[in-house]
Amino acid sequence: MKKSIIKIALVATAAFLMPSTMNAQFADLLNKAKSLFGGSSSTTSTITNVVGNLLGNTKITAQKLEGTWSYTQPCIAFESESTLNNIGGSVASAKIEEKLKAGLDKAGIKEGQMSITFNADKTFYISTGKRQISGTYEVEGSDLSLIFKTTKKTIKTNVKLSLGTLQIAMNADKMLQIVNTIATKASAYSSSMKTVSTLLSQYKSMYLGLKFKKK
């Protein structure tokens, strides 16, 4: 089993670096992953998309953020491609994503039910159902700082724009702060996060993220 996991991680990395020559081998890899891990579609999906969930490292302007973004899903973000060398990292991230999604669902943060709007005057508001939280924001490089009006807390995150998707990533503590601020059932998320935090602590350079699509 251990050798098979190592092979999956290595071939997945190679497939990303040489997509034109390794499509057939990568497809075979996914089939093996599905067999090894009980056919979990979320697990094999994460192995496919894990490299796409890197942290942002390019400058983002406020103008590019302007508008309303609708929440679609949680994700696990990585500092670099080399994180894939952490054997089993892809599989672990799939499990963490499943736990994270379950916690966010319980807190009332679901696809299509939360959005974030960035205005030209550097103000923002987050809507979850009938609740709306406002504040101001600052952008520097690939860092996005959200300053919440109600709590006066500043939460610094990493932001990335790719193919119409906005990814906002942060460590587990900052994610908990955001959920506690915007969710109506934050306590349900907090209990689920105990498992997530335990899993996350075993892997370096992994962050929790939220993905959005522009409305």
N, C-alpha and C positions, 0 to 999 in steps of 0.2 A: 504493500500500500504506500509506504513512504517513498519508494523509488518511483512509483507511478505519479505521486504528487510532484516530485522534483521534475520529472519529465514534462508534466503539464505546465509548470511555471516556466521552464526553459523554452519550450516550444512556443508558448504564448508570447514570450518576449521576442523570439525570432520572427514569429509571424507578423508582429507589429512592425519590426524593422524592415522586413522584406515581403510586403503584402502581395506583390505581383507574382512571386515565385512559390509562395507557400500556402495559397488558399486551400488546396486539397488537403495538405497535411494539417492545417489549422482546423478544417472541418472535422477531420478524423479525431483531432484532439478534443473537440467539444463533445463528440459522441462518447469518447472514453470518460470525459469528466462527468457526463450525464449518467453513465453507468456506475462510476465510482461513488458518486454522491447522491444516489437515490433518484436520479432524474429530475433534480430540482432546477426548474427553469430559471429561477433567480440566481442560482449559483453559476450556471453556465453563462448567463447573461453578463454577470459581473466579470467573469474571466474574459469575455469578449470586449467589454467596455472599460475595464479598469484603467487602461492607459489614457483613455479620454477624460478621466476624472482627476487629472493633475491639477495642482494649485495654479492659479494665475501668476504669470511672471512678466506680463506686459502692462504698460501704462494704460489706465482706463480714465477717460474724461467724464466729467459730470454730464456733458451733452449726450454721451453715448448711453448713460443710465436713464436719462429723462423718459418719463412715460410710466405706464402701469404694467407690472409684471405679475402673472398668475402662477402660483405655486403648482408644481407638477409632481415632484418626488424628492425624497431624501437621497443622499449619496455619500460615499466615502471618498475623500480626496487625498491624493498622495503628493509629497513634496517633489518627487522625481521618478523617472522611469526605473531607476536603480532599486526602488522599493520593491519591485517585482522579484528581485533576487532574494527577498525574504520569503523563503519557501513556505508555501501555504498561504501567503498573504492574500491572494485573490479569493481563495475559498473562505478565509476568515472574514474578509470584507463583505462577502455575500451574507454571511450569518449576521454580521453587525448591522448591515443595511436592513435586514428583515426585522431585527429587534428595534432599530431606530424607527422604522415605518410604523411598527405596531404601537410604539410609545407615542409618536406624533398623532396617530389616528385617535388614540384614547384621549389625547389632550384637545382634540377638535381641529387639528391642523391636517387637512386632507386636500387632495387634488381638487382644484377648482373652488375651494372654500376659503382660501387665503390669498391675498395679493399685497404687493408693495408698490407704492407709487413714489417716484422721485420727481420733484419739481425743479424748475430752473432756478428758483431762489434758494436752493440748497435745503429745502424742507422735504420731509418724507412723511408718509403715513402708511401704516400696515392695517389692513382690514381682515378680520376673522369673523365671519358671520355678521352680526350686528355691531360688533365691537370694533372700534378704531383707535389706534395708538399713533401718536404723532411725535415728531422730533426734527432734528436737523442732521445733516450728514456732511462728511468731508471725504474727499478722494485724494489719495497721494500714491502715485505709482499703481500698484495692484492692490493697495490697501483701501478698504472702505470702513470708515468709522461712523457708527450710528449713535447719535446722542439722543436718548429718550427723554421727552419732556416730563413725563410723570415721575420717573425714578431718578432723573438727573445723571443716570449712568451712561458711560461711553463704552460701547462694545466694538472692539476692533476686529475686523474680519478680512479675509482674502476674497477677492472677487475676480471672476473670469467671464468673458463673453466669447462664445463660440457657436457659430452657425445658428444664431437667433436664440441661444440658450444662455441664461444668466445663472452662474453658479456662485453661491455665497458660502464660503467654508470657514470653519473655526474649530477651536478645540472643544472638548466636551463641556467644560465649565462655562464657556461663553454661550454655547447652545442652550444650556440649562437656563442661563440668565435671560436669553431672548424668549424662551418658552414661558418662563415664569412671568414675563412682562406682558406677552400678547395673548396667551392661551387662557381660556375660561376654565379649563380642567387641568391646570399645570401639575397638580399632585399626582395624577394618573401617569403623567410622563415621568415625573421624578422617580417613581417606584420602578418603572421600566428601565430607566437610565442606570440603575445599579448594575444590571447585567451588561449593558452596553459599555459602561466605564471600565468594568473588569476586563472585558474582551479587548477594548481599545488600548488598555495599559500594557498589553502583551506585545504590541506592535508599534514601533517607532515610526514617525513621519506619516501617521494616518490621522485625518481630520474628518469631522462631521460636516456635511454640507446640505444645502437646500438648492434645488434647481427650479428655475422659473422660465416661462415663455411669455413673450411680450403680447399684450392684448391688442 
